[in-house]
Structures are given as structure tokens and as C-alpha cells.
Amino acid sequence: MYIYNNELFWQFNLFEIASTSALLIVYSLIHMFNTLGKSKKLFYLTIGLILYVLCSSLIFLFGNYELVFIEDPYIDIWIFNTLFYIIYQALIFTEWRYINKHGISDE
């Protein structure tokens, strides 16, 4: 693709972003709904994944507009991506601490 059109190098590949993000979000939502009545196995990890991938994919999908490539924006949109990444890491740490304390079981 880049050989035929050099301008694509400066744009995000929207198909790749949408396809992988949508699959991750759908799988996470299915896992979350399947565990609603049962024990909350990997619940914080699932919530964190949904939040981070949704936010990140929306930023990248709108990345080809001037919204992301503006040199001097009023608010830098990448701050939101960093903020949601930090929240995702905190939820992973919470899940890890819970697993180390209680263990992971099928109950």
C-alpha cells in the first residue's frame, strides 16, 4: 500500500485499528456479560481493557483528521490516551494483587 501511495505513510490505517479494536472490545464485553452472575474472575482487567481500547481506538480513528496532527492544540488529545493507559495499568495492578492474595479459581 505504501509503495503505491506514499501519502498513506502519514495516516493511520483505519481498517486495522477498527478491526482489532472491535474484536477486543466485543470479546471483553462477552466475557464481562458471561461473568455477571458468577464470581468476578478477571473483572477489573476486563473493564480496564474495554476502557483503554475504546478510548485509544477512538483517538486513532479520528487521528487522520486535524484533531491529532495540530501543532499547537488547545488540549492535546494524547493526554486522554495516557490517562486511560494509567487507569488501565491501575486496574491490572488491582487484579494482580487480588489474584496473589486469593488465587484464581473456577468457582
Backbone atoms as SQL, in Angstrom:
CREATE TABLE atoms (id INTEGER PRIMARY KEY, chain TEXT, resi INTEGER, resn TEXT, atom TEXT, x REAL, y REAL, z REAL);
INSERT INTO atoms VALUES
  (1, 'A', 1, 'MET', 'N', 0.823, -1.197, 0.000),
  (2, 'A', 1, 'MET', 'CA', 0.000, 0.000, 0.000),
  (3, 'A', 1, 'MET', 'C', 0.866, 1.259, 0.000),
  (4, 'A', 2, 'TYR', 'N', 1.952, 1.214, 0.770),
  (5, 'A', 2, 'TYR', 'CA', 2.793, 2.404, 0.877),
  (6, 'A', 2, 'TYR', 'C', 3.632, 2.643, -0.377),
  (7, 'A', 3, 'ILE', 'N', 3.902, 1.595, -1.127),
  (8, 'A', 3, 'ILE', 'CA', 4.667, 1.753, -2.368),
  (9, 'A', 3, 'ILE', 'C', 3.830, 2.487, -3.402),
  (10, 'A', 4, 'TYR', 'N', 2.554, 2.163, -3.501),
  (11, 'A', 4, 'TYR', 'CA', 1.691, 2.783, -4.499),
  (12, 'A', 4, 'TYR', 'C', 1.263, 4.189, -4.116),
  (13, 'A', 5, 'ASN', 'N', 1.120, 4.451, -2.829),
  (14, 'A', 5, 'ASN', 'CA', 0.676, 5.767, -2.376),
  (15, 'A', 5, 'ASN', 'C', 1.508, 6.164, -1.162),
  (16, 'A', 6, 'ASN', 'N', 2.476, 7.036, -1.366),
  (17, 'A', 6, 'ASN', 'CA', 3.376, 7.449, -0.283),
  (18, 'A', 6, 'ASN', 'C', 2.683, 8.286, 0.787),
  (19, 'A', 7, 'GLU', 'N', 1.564, 8.879, 0.470),
  (20, 'A', 7, 'GLU', 'CA', 0.846, 9.714, 1.436),
  (21, 'A', 7, 'GLU', 'C', 0.240, 8.884, 2.567),
  (22, 'A', 8, 'LEU', 'N', 0.040, 7.600, 2.344),
  (23, 'A', 8, 'LEU', 'CA', -0.523, 6.736, 3.385),
  (24, 'A', 8, 'LEU', 'C', 0.419, 6.578, 4.580),
  (25, 'A', 9, 'PHE', 'N', 1.693, 6.879, 4.380),
  (26, 'A', 9, 'PHE', 'CA', 2.653, 6.777, 5.470),
  (27, 'A', 9, 'PHE', 'C', 2.323, 7.751, 6.595),
  (28, 'A', 10, 'TRP', 'N', 1.686, 8.855, 6.283),
  (29, 'A', 10, 'TRP', 'CA', 1.360, 9.895, 7.267),
  (30, 'A', 10, 'TRP', 'C', -0.065, 9.777, 7.789),
  (31, 'A', 11, 'GLN', 'N', -0.712, 8.650, 7.550),
  (32, 'A', 11, 'GLN', 'CA', -2.075, 8.426, 8.027),
  (33, 'A', 11, 'GLN', 'C', -2.131, 7.114, 8.796),
  (34, 'A', 12, 'PHE', 'N', -3.104, 7.038, 9.705),
  (35, 'A', 12, 'PHE', 'CA', -3.317, 5.794, 10.435),
  (36, 'A', 12, 'PHE', 'C', -4.109, 4.826, 9.558),
  (37, 'A', 13, 'ASN', 'N', -3.833, 3.547, 9.687),
  (38, 'A', 13, 'ASN', 'CA', -4.551, 2.519, 8.949),
  (39, 'A', 13, 'ASN', 'C', -5.868, 2.255, 9.686),
  (40, 'A', 14, 'LEU', 'N', -6.941, 2.827, 9.200),
  (41, 'A', 14, 'LEU', 'CA', -8.223, 2.785, 9.902),
  (42, 'A', 14, 'LEU', 'C', -8.822, 1.386, 9.941),
  (43, 'A', 15, 'PHE', 'N', -8.627, 0.599, 8.898),
  (44, 'A', 15, 'PHE', 'CA', -9.180, -0.763, 8.890),
  (45, 'A', 15, 'PHE', 'C', -8.542, -1.620, 9.978),
  (46, 'A', 16, 'GLU', 'N', -7.242, -1.540, 10.107),
  (47, 'A', 16, 'GLU', 'CA', -6.536, -2.331, 11.122),
  (48, 'A', 16, 'GLU', 'C', -6.959, -1.912, 12.519),
  (49, 'A', 17, 'ILE', 'N', -7.062, -0.625, 12.753),
  (50, 'A', 17, 'ILE', 'CA', -7.454, -0.126, 14.073),
  (51, 'A', 17, 'ILE', 'C', -8.871, -0.567, 14.412),
  (52, 'A', 18, 'ALA', 'N', -9.786, -0.396, 13.473),
  (53, 'A', 18, 'ALA', 'CA', -11.184, -0.742, 13.734),
  (54, 'A', 18, 'ALA', 'C', -11.378, -2.237, 13.904),
  (55, 'A', 19, 'SER', 'N', -10.716, -3.035, 13.084),
  (56, 'A', 19, 'SER', 'CA', -10.943, -4.484, 13.158),
  (57, 'A', 19, 'SER', 'C', -10.378, -5.086, 14.436),
  (58, 'A', 20, 'THR', 'N', -9.152, -4.755, 14.789),
  (59, 'A', 20, 'THR', 'CA', -8.583, -5.348, 16.005),
  (60, 'A', 20, 'THR', 'C', -9.227, -4.802, 17.264),
  (61, 'A', 21, 'SER', 'N', -9.520, -3.520, 17.288),
  (62, 'A', 21, 'SER', 'CA', -10.144, -2.927, 18.474),
  (63, 'A', 21, 'SER', 'C', -11.556, -3.450, 18.671),
  (64, 'A', 22, 'ALA', 'N', -12.285, -3.571, 17.589),
  (65, 'A', 22, 'ALA', 'CA', -13.668, -4.059, 17.706),
  (66, 'A', 22, 'ALA', 'C', -13.696, -5.495, 18.212),
  (67, 'A', 23, 'LEU', 'N', -12.795, -6.319, 17.717),
  (68, 'A', 23, 'LEU', 'CA', -12.749, -7.699, 18.186),
  (69, 'A', 23, 'LEU', 'C', -12.391, -7.781, 19.669),
  (70, 'A', 24, 'LEU', 'N', -11.426, -6.989, 20.109),
  (71, 'A', 24, 'LEU', 'CA', -11.056, -6.985, 21.522),
  (72, 'A', 24, 'LEU', 'C', -12.190, -6.496, 22.412),
  (73, 'A', 25, 'ILE', 'N', -12.877, -5.462, 21.978),
  (74, 'A', 25, 'ILE', 'CA', -13.976, -4.912, 22.778),
  (75, 'A', 25, 'ILE', 'C', -15.145, -5.885, 22.827),
  (76, 'A', 26, 'VAL', 'N', -15.487, -6.482, 21.709),
  (77, 'A', 26, 'VAL', 'CA', -16.595, -7.445, 21.683),
  (78, 'A', 26, 'VAL', 'C', -16.279, -8.654, 22.561),
  (79, 'A', 27, 'TYR', 'N', -15.068, -9.176, 22.450),
  (80, 'A', 27, 'TYR', 'CA', -14.691, -10.323, 23.270),
  (81, 'A', 27, 'TYR', 'C', -14.711, -9.962, 24.762),
  (82, 'A', 28, 'SER', 'N', -14.242, -8.776, 25.108),
  (83, 'A', 28, 'SER', 'CA', -14.251, -8.343, 26.508),
  (84, 'A', 28, 'SER', 'C', -15.674, -8.166, 27.023),
  (85, 'A', 29, 'LEU', 'N', -16.552, -7.611, 26.205),
  (86, 'A', 29, 'LEU', 'CA', -17.946, -7.441, 26.619),
  (87, 'A', 29, 'LEU', 'C', -18.635, -8.797, 26.797),
  (88, 'A', 30, 'ILE', 'N', -18.349, -9.742, 25.908),
  (89, 'A', 30, 'ILE', 'CA', -18.924, -11.084, 26.049),
  (90, 'A', 30, 'ILE', 'C', -18.437, -11.731, 27.339),
  (91, 'A', 31, 'HIS', 'N', -17.140, -11.605, 27.630),
  (92, 'A', 31, 'HIS', 'CA', -16.600, -12.164, 28.866),
  (93, 'A', 31, 'HIS', 'C', -17.223, -11.500, 30.090),
  (94, 'A', 32, 'MET', 'N', -17.401, -10.188, 30.033),
  (95, 'A', 32, 'MET', 'CA', -17.982, -9.477, 31.168),
  (96, 'A', 32, 'MET', 'C', -19.433, -9.893, 31.391),
  (97, 'A', 33, 'PHE', 'N', -20.212, -10.016, 30.338),
  (98, 'A', 33, 'PHE', 'CA', -21.607, -10.421, 30.492),
  (99, 'A', 33, 'PHE', 'C', -21.750, -11.870, 30.929),
  (100, 'A', 34, 'ASN', 'N', -20.812, -12.728, 30.520),
  (101, 'A', 34, 'ASN', 'CA', -20.860, -14.125, 30.945),
  (102, 'A', 34, 'ASN', 'C', -20.529, -14.296, 32.418),
  (103, 'A', 35, 'THR', 'N', -19.790, -13.368, 32.995),
  (104, 'A', 35, 'THR', 'CA', -19.413, -13.486, 34.404),
  (105, 'A', 35, 'THR', 'C', -20.253, -12.613, 35.325),
  (106, 'A', 36, 'LEU', 'N', -21.335, -12.038, 34.848),
  (107, 'A', 36, 'LEU', 'CA', -22.130, -11.151, 35.706),
  (108, 'A', 36, 'LEU', 'C', -22.784, -11.893, 36.871),
  (109, 'A', 37, 'GLY', 'N', -23.322, -13.056, 36.654),
  (110, 'A', 37, 'GLY', 'CA', -23.984, -13.789, 37.720),
  (111, 'A', 37, 'GLY', 'C', -23.054, -14.674, 38.524),
  (112, 'A', 38, 'LYS', 'N', -21.806, -14.803, 38.084),
  (113, 'A', 38, 'LYS', 'CA', -20.846, -15.699, 38.718),
  (114, 'A', 38, 'LYS', 'C', -19.804, -14.879, 39.467),
  (115, 'A', 39, 'SER', 'N', -18.726, -15.550, 39.864),
  (116, 'A', 39, 'SER', 'CA', -17.630, -14.835, 40.512),
  (117, 'A', 39, 'SER', 'C', -16.963, -13.924, 39.485),
  (118, 'A', 40, 'LYS', 'N', -16.492, -12.819, 39.940),
  (119, 'A', 40, 'LYS', 'CA', -15.922, -11.811, 39.051),
  (120, 'A', 40, 'LYS', 'C', -14.457, -12.121, 38.747),
  (121, 'A', 41, 'LYS', 'N', -14.236, -13.195, 37.980),
  (122, 'A', 41, 'LYS', 'CA', -12.885, -13.587, 37.617),
  (123, 'A', 41, 'LYS', 'C', -12.375, -12.660, 36.523),
  (124, 'A', 42, 'LEU', 'N', -11.262, -12.007, 36.778),
  (125, 'A', 42, 'LEU', 'CA', -10.615, -11.067, 35.854),
  (126, 'A', 42, 'LEU', 'C', -11.534, -9.910, 35.466),
  (127, 'A', 43, 'PHE', 'N', -12.344, -9.443, 36.407),
  (128, 'A', 43, 'PHE', 'CA', -13.326, -8.404, 36.113),
  (129, 'A', 43, 'PHE', 'C', -12.656, -7.047, 35.899),
  (130, 'A', 44, 'TYR', 'N', -11.712, -6.674, 36.797),
  (131, 'A', 44, 'TYR', 'CA', -11.040, -5.382, 36.655),
  (132, 'A', 44, 'TYR', 'C', -10.199, -5.328, 35.384),
  (133, 'A', 45, 'LEU', 'N', -9.591, -6.435, 35.048),
  (134, 'A', 45, 'LEU', 'CA', -8.809, -6.496, 33.818),
  (135, 'A', 45, 'LEU', 'C', -9.698, -6.288, 32.596),
  (136, 'A', 46, 'THR', 'N', -10.879, -6.874, 32.617),
  (137, 'A', 46, 'THR', 'CA', -11.819, -6.738, 31.503),
  (138, 'A', 46, 'THR', 'C', -12.326, -5.307, 31.378),
  (139, 'A', 47, 'ILE', 'N', -12.694, -4.707, 32.500),
  (140, 'A', 47, 'ILE', 'CA', -13.164, -3.314, 32.480),
  (141, 'A', 47, 'ILE', 'C', -12.056, -2.385, 31.989),
  (142, 'A', 48, 'GLY', 'N', -10.842, -2.589, 32.473),
  (143, 'A', 48, 'GLY', 'CA', -9.719, -1.766, 32.035),
  (144, 'A', 48, 'GLY', 'C', -9.434, -1.914, 30.559),
  (145, 'A', 49, 'LEU', 'N', -9.516, -3.138, 30.061),
  (146, 'A', 49, 'LEU', 'CA', -9.281, -3.375, 28.640),
  (147, 'A', 49, 'LEU', 'C', -10.337, -2.683, 27.785),
  (148, 'A', 50, 'ILE', 'N', -11.581, -2.771, 28.201),
  (149, 'A', 50, 'ILE', 'CA', -12.656, -2.122, 27.446),
  (150, 'A', 50, 'ILE', 'C', -12.445, -0.610, 27.415),
  (151, 'A', 51, 'LEU', 'N', -12.170, -0.012, 28.565),
  (152, 'A', 51, 'LEU', 'CA', -11.982, 1.437, 28.621),
  (153, 'A', 51, 'LEU', 'C', -10.793, 1.890, 27.797),
  (154, 'A', 52, 'TYR', 'N', -9.656, 1.228, 27.978),
  (155, 'A', 52, 'TYR', 'CA', -8.455, 1.682, 27.289),
  (156, 'A', 52, 'TYR', 'C', -8.544, 1.467, 25.778),
  (157, 'A', 53, 'VAL', 'N', -8.978, 0.305, 25.346),
  (158, 'A', 53, 'VAL', 'CA', -9.031, 0.035, 23.904),
  (159, 'A', 53, 'VAL', 'C', -10.070, 0.922, 23.228),
  (160, 'A', 54, 'LEU', 'N', -11.194, 1.155, 23.885),
  (161, 'A', 54, 'LEU', 'CA', -12.209, 2.029, 23.308),
  (162, 'A', 54, 'LEU', 'C', -11.686, 3.456, 23.157),
  (163, 'A', 55, 'CYS', 'N', -11.083, 3.986, 24.206),
  (164, 'A', 55, 'CYS', 'CA', -10.544, 5.345, 24.148),
  (165, 'A', 55, 'CYS', 'C', -9.414, 5.448, 23.127),
  (166, 'A', 56, 'SER', 'N', -8.495, 4.498, 23.171),
  (167, 'A', 56, 'SER', 'CA', -7.356, 4.533, 22.269),
  (168, 'A', 56, 'SER', 'C', -7.787, 4.378, 20.812),
  (169, 'A', 57, 'SER', 'N', -8.717, 3.476, 20.555),
  (170, 'A', 57, 'SER', 'CA', -9.145, 3.289, 19.172),
  (171, 'A', 57, 'SER', 'C', -9.898, 4.503, 18.647),
  (172, 'A', 58, 'LEU', 'N', -10.680, 5.161, 19.481),
  (173, 'A', 58, 'LEU', 'CA', -11.356, 6.381, 19.029),
  (174, 'A', 58, 'LEU', 'C', -10.361, 7.487, 18.710),
  (175, 'A', 59, 'ILE', 'N', -9.326, 7.612, 19.518),
  (176, 'A', 59, 'ILE', 'CA', -8.303, 8.622, 19.233),
  (177, 'A', 59, 'ILE', 'C', -7.595, 8.307, 17.924),
  (178, 'A', 60, 'PHE', 'N', -7.240, 7.046, 17.712),
  (179, 'A', 60, 'PHE', 'CA', -6.551, 6.681, 16.477),
  (180, 'A', 60, 'PHE', 'C', -7.475, 6.748, 15.267),
  (181, 'A', 61, 'LEU', 'N', -8.760, 6.428, 15.438),
  (182, 'A', 61, 'LEU', 'CA', -9.681, 6.515, 14.302),
  (183, 'A', 61, 'LEU', 'C', -9.887, 7.954, 13.859),
  (184, 'A', 62, 'PHE', 'N', -9.910, 8.877, 14.813),
  (185, 'A', 62, 'PHE', 'CA', -10.028, 10.286, 14.457),
  (186, 'A', 62, 'PHE', 'C', -8.665, 10.926, 14.224),
  (187, 'A', 63, 'GLY', 'N', -7.612, 10.114, 14.239),
  (188, 'A', 63, 'GLY', 'CA', -6.256, 10.620, 14.102),
  (189, 'A', 63, 'GLY', 'C', -5.931, 11.178, 12.741),
  (190, 'A', 64, 'ASN', 'N', -6.618, 10.762, 11.715),
  (191, 'A', 64, 'ASN', 'CA', -6.338, 11.283, 10.384),
  (192, 'A', 64, 'ASN', 'C', -6.892, 12.685, 10.177),
  (193, 'A', 65, 'TYR', 'N', -7.756, 13.120, 11.058),
  (194, 'A', 65, 'TYR', 'CA', -8.253, 14.490, 10.979),
  (195, 'A', 65, 'TYR', 'C', -7.237, 15.423, 11.616),
  (196, 'A', 66, 'GLU', 'N', -7.454, 16.683, 11.487),
  (197, 'A', 66, 'GLU', 'CA', -6.540, 17.672, 12.045),
  (198, 'A', 66, 'GLU', 'C', -6.541, 17.668, 13.572),
  (199, 'A', 67, 'LEU', 'N', -7.463, 16.931, 14.154),
  (200, 'A', 67, 'LEU', 'CA', -7.599, 16.871, 15.600),
  (201, 'A', 67, 'LEU', 'C', -6.325, 16.393, 16.281),
  (202, 'A', 68, 'VAL', 'N', -5.639, 15.420, 15.691),
  (203, 'A', 68, 'VAL', 'CA', -4.460, 14.843, 16.325),
  (204, 'A', 68, 'VAL', 'C', -3.181, 15.479, 15.810),
  (205, 'A', 69, 'PHE', 'N', -3.140, 15.874, 14.556),
  (206, 'A', 69, 'PHE', 'CA', -1.900, 16.381, 13.976),
  (207, 'A', 69, 'PHE', 'C', -1.765, 17.904, 14.042),
  (208, 'A', 70, 'ILE', 'N', -2.564, 18.567, 14.831),
  (209, 'A', 70, 'ILE', 'CA', -2.433, 20.012, 15.010),
  (210, 'A', 70, 'ILE', 'C', -1.164, 20.281, 15.812),
  (211, 'A', 71, 'GLU', 'N', -0.394, 21.280, 15.393),
  (212, 'A', 71, 'GLU', 'CA', 0.877, 21.555, 16.069),
  (213, 'A', 71, 'GLU', 'C', 0.679, 22.191, 17.437),
  (214, 'A', 72, 'ASP', 'N', -0.270, 23.093, 17.581),
  (215, 'A', 72, 'ASP', 'CA', -0.470, 23.787, 18.851),
  (216, 'A', 72, 'ASP', 'C', -1.953, 23.715, 19.240),
  (217, 'A', 73, 'PRO', 'N', -2.406, 22.548, 19.724),
  (218, 'A', 73, 'PRO', 'CA', -3.831, 22.419, 20.058),
  (219, 'A', 73, 'PRO', 'C', -4.159, 23.074, 21.396),
  (220, 'A', 74, 'TYR', 'N', -5.440, 23.332, 21.578),
  (221, 'A', 74, 'TYR', 'CA', -5.902, 23.876, 22.856),
  (222, 'A', 74, 'TYR', 'C', -5.733, 22.834, 23.957),
  (223, 'A', 75, 'ILE', 'N', -6.151, 21.609, 23.695),
  (224, 'A', 75, 'ILE', 'CA', -5.938, 20.474, 24.600),
  (225, 'A', 75, 'ILE', 'C', -5.347, 19.354, 23.763),
  (226, 'A', 76, 'ASP', 'N', -4.238, 18.802, 24.225),
  (227, 'A', 76, 'ASP', 'CA', -3.614, 17.707, 23.493),
  (228, 'A', 76, 'ASP', 'C', -4.434, 16.435, 23.711),
  (229, 'A', 77, 'ILE', 'N', -4.918, 15.860, 22.632),
  (230, 'A', 77, 'ILE', 'CA', -5.799, 14.696, 22.710),
  (231, 'A', 77, 'ILE', 'C', -5.062, 13.462, 23.219),
  (232, 'A', 78, 'TRP', 'N', -3.740, 13.417, 23.085),
  (233, 'A', 78, 'TRP', 'CA', -2.969, 12.261, 23.533),
  (234, 'A', 78, 'TRP', 'C', -2.909, 12.176, 25.051),
  (235, 'A', 79, 'ILE', 'N', -3.217, 13.253, 25.737),
  (236, 'A', 79, 'ILE', 'CA', -3.269, 13.223, 27.205),
  (237, 'A', 79, 'ILE', 'C', -4.365, 12.263, 27.658),
  (238, 'A', 80, 'PHE', 'N', -5.478, 12.224, 26.941),
  (239, 'A', 80, 'PHE', 'CA', -6.557, 11.302, 27.283),
  (240, 'A', 80, 'PHE', 'C', -6.120, 9.850, 27.111),
  (241, 'A', 81, 'ASN', 'N', -5.354, 9.581, 26.065),
  (242, 'A', 81, 'ASN', 'CA', -4.842, 8.231, 25.855),
  (243, 'A', 81, 'ASN', 'C', -3.908, 7.837, 27.000),
  (244, 'A', 82, 'THR', 'N', -3.043, 8.742, 27.418),
  (245, 'A', 82, 'THR', 'CA', -2.136, 8.472, 28.528),
  (246, 'A', 82, 'THR', 'C', -2.897, 8.284, 29.826),
  (247, 'A', 83, 'LEU', 'N', -3.917, 9.089, 30.050),
  (248, 'A', 83, 'LEU', 'CA', -4.724, 8.973, 31.263),
  (249, 'A', 83, 'LEU', 'C', -5.434, 7.623, 31.329),
  (250, 'A', 84, 'PHE', 'N', -6.041, 7.198, 30.233),
  (251, 'A', 84, 'PHE', 'CA', -6.715, 5.906, 30.219),
  (252, 'A', 84, 'PHE', 'C', -5.724, 4.750, 30.304),
  (253, 'A', 85, 'TYR', 'N', -4.500, 4.935, 29.812),
  (254, 'A', 85, 'TYR', 'CA', -3.482, 3.898, 29.957),
  (255, 'A', 85, 'TYR', 'C', -3.076, 3.745, 31.426),
  (256, 'A', 86, 'ILE', 'N', -2.959, 4.850, 32.135),
  (257, 'A', 86, 'ILE', 'CA', -2.630, 4.795, 33.562),
  (258, 'A', 86, 'ILE', 'C', -3.757, 4.131, 34.340),
  (259, 'A', 87, 'ILE', 'N', -5.003, 4.440, 34.015),
  (260, 'A', 87, 'ILE', 'CA', -6.142, 3.785, 34.665),
  (261, 'A', 87, 'ILE', 'C', -6.126, 2.290, 34.373),
  (262, 'A', 88, 'TYR', 'N', -5.819, 1.919, 33.137),
  (263, 'A', 88, 'TYR', 'CA', -5.743, 0.500, 32.753),
  (264, 'A', 88, 'TYR', 'C', -4.661, -0.216, 33.556),
  (265, 'A', 89, 'GLN', 'N', -3.506, 0.420, 33.715),
  (266, 'A', 89, 'GLN', 'CA', -2.431, -0.187, 34.495),
  (267, 'A', 89, 'GLN', 'C', -2.812, -0.317, 35.968),
  (268, 'A', 90, 'ALA', 'N', -3.544, 0.653, 36.501),
  (269, 'A', 90, 'ALA', 'CA', -4.005, 0.556, 37.893),
  (270, 'A', 90, 'ALA', 'C', -4.985, -0.594, 38.070),
  (271, 'A', 91, 'LEU', 'N', -5.863, -0.808, 37.108),
  (272, 'A', 91, 'LEU', 'CA', -6.804, -1.923, 37.189),
  (273, 'A', 91, 'LEU', 'C', -6.083, -3.273, 37.040),
  (274, 'A', 92, 'ILE', 'N', -5.057, -3.328, 36.215),
  (275, 'A', 92, 'ILE', 'CA', -4.260, -4.551, 36.109),
  (276, 'A', 92, 'ILE', 'C', -3.571, -4.834, 37.442),
  (277, 'A', 93, 'PHE', 'N', -3.030, -3.805, 38.077),
  (278, 'A', 93, 'PHE', 'CA', -2.374, -3.985, 39.373),
  (279, 'A', 93, 'PHE', 'C', -3.369, -4.450, 40.431),
  (280, 'A', 94, 'THR', 'N', -4.567, -3.885, 40.427),
  (281, 'A', 94, 'THR', 'CA', -5.600, -4.303, 41.371),
  (282, 'A', 94, 'THR', 'C', -5.957, -5.770, 41.167),
  (283, 'A', 95, 'GLU', 'N', -6.100, -6.187, 39.917),
  (284, 'A', 95, 'GLU', 'CA', -6.406, -7.593, 39.613),
  (285, 'A', 95, 'GLU', 'C', -5.256, -8.503, 40.017),
  (286, 'A', 96, 'TRP', 'N', -4.031, -8.081, 39.760),
  (287, 'A', 96, 'TRP', 'CA', -2.861, -8.881, 40.129),
  (288, 'A', 96, 'TRP', 'C', -2.769, -9.050, 41.641),
  (289, 'A', 97, 'ARG', 'N', -3.027, -7.962, 42.371),
  (290, 'A', 97, 'ARG', 'CA', -2.985, -8.034, 43.833),
  (291, 'A', 97, 'ARG', 'C', -4.062, -8.970, 44.368),
  (292, 'A', 98, 'TYR', 'N', -5.252, -8.940, 43.778),
  (293, 'A', 98, 'TYR', 'CA', -6.334, -9.822, 44.191),
  (294, 'A', 98, 'TYR', 'C', -5.994, -11.291, 43.903),
  (295, 'A', 99, 'ILE', 'N', -5.418, -11.549, 42.729),
  (296, 'A', 99, 'ILE', 'CA', -5.054, -12.927, 42.375),
  (297, 'A', 99, 'ILE', 'C', -3.954, -13.443, 43.300),
  (298, 'A', 100, 'ASN', 'N', -2.989, -12.606, 43.634),
  (299, 'A', 100, 'ASN', 'CA', -1.927, -13.049, 44.535),
  (300, 'A', 100, 'ASN', 'C', -2.450, -13.318, 45.943),
  (301, 'A', 101, 'LYS', 'N', -3.453, -12.584, 46.350),
  (302, 'A', 101, 'LYS', 'CA', -3.993, -12.757, 47.695),
  (303, 'A', 101, 'LYS', 'C', -4.942, -13.954, 47.779),
  (304, 'A', 102, 'HIS', 'N', -5.828, -14.115, 46.799),
  (305, 'A', 102, 'HIS', 'CA', -6.871, -15.145, 46.860),
  (306, 'A', 102, 'HIS', 'C', -6.646, -16.307, 45.906),
  (307, 'A', 103, 'GLY', 'N', -5.840, -16.108, 44.905),
  (308, 'A', 103, 'GLY', 'CA', -5.677, -17.139, 43.876),
  (309, 'A', 103, 'GLY', 'C', -6.806, -17.052, 42.870),
  (310, 'A', 104, 'ILE', 'N', -6.645, -17.702, 41.756),
  (311, 'A', 104, 'ILE', 'CA', -7.681, -17.690, 40.730),
  (312, 'A', 104, 'ILE', 'C', -8.286, -19.097, 40.687),
  (313, 'A', 105, 'SER', 'N', -9.593, -19.141, 40.790),
  (314, 'A', 105, 'SER', 'CA', -10.265, -20.442, 40.791),
  (315, 'A', 105, 'SER', 'C', -11.467, -20.379, 39.877),
  (316, 'A', 106, 'ASP', 'N', -12.054, -21.517, 39.603),
  (317, 'A', 106, 'ASP', 'CA', -13.204, -21.607, 38.706),
  (318, 'A', 106, 'ASP', 'C', -14.518, -21.455, 39.433),
  (319, 'A', 107, 'GLU', 'N', -14.501, -21.211, 40.724),
  (320, 'A', 107, 'GLU', 'CA', -15.740, -21.106, 41.500),
  (321, 'A', 107, 'GLU', 'C', -16.442, -19.813, 41.256);
